[in-house]
């Protein structure tokens, strides 16, 4: 089994839930009672669980950054709007949002992070970024699109 950022986020969520459960249990015991004094270690464990949840969230973000692969399609696109670029005088501009790049982005391999696996009807797999998937959805019929990180938003 390979570890994914989604796996780590799931564990972080479980640690947060367990933290809340331990804290609620400790708070349910009346202050000053003999049981309340005995729960000091449980309160400390809740703090450790909360810290563990934070550490797992950071590890998920770190792993996501580490696993990023560039799209490498032979041309670049606007990462938000897809195949909407125009180029003049060495500057590429998205015709939708107006974002600019100070180079002819259209003739460069795409460096946006791969976020999708796309399977055509023949079963050939191509990995693409969000921007290229926008164009692929419009241009391909019968293709299957699989988000690599299901927790991430879809374009």
C-alpha positions, 0 to 999 in steps of 0.5 A: 500500500502506498501512502497518500496525502488523503490517507494522512488527512484521514488519520489526522481527522481520526486523531482530532475526533479522538482528542475531542472524545478524550477532552469531553470525557475529562470535562464530564468529571466534576472538578475537585472530585478524586476522579478529576485529579486522576485524569491528568494523564488523560488530559495530557494524552489529549494534548498529544493527540491534538499535536499528532493531528497537526503533525499528520496534517503537515505531513500530508501537505509535505507529501503532496508537495513531494509527490507533485509531478509536472504535467509535461503535455507538449504545450502549456495552458492556463491552470484555471481555464485550460486552453485559453492562452494567446501569445504576443511579443514573448508574453502569454496571456489567458483570454479569460482571467488576464493572467500573464506569463513573461514567456511564450507559454504555449510552446513550452511543456506544461509544468503544472502539477499532475492531478488527474489520470485520464484513460481513453477508450483504448485504455491508454493512460495520460496524466494531466493537470487541471487545465489540460483536463478541462480541454480533454473533457471537452475533446474526448468522448468515452474517456475516464477521468480519475482525480489523483487526490480525491480530497482536492477540489475538481476543476 
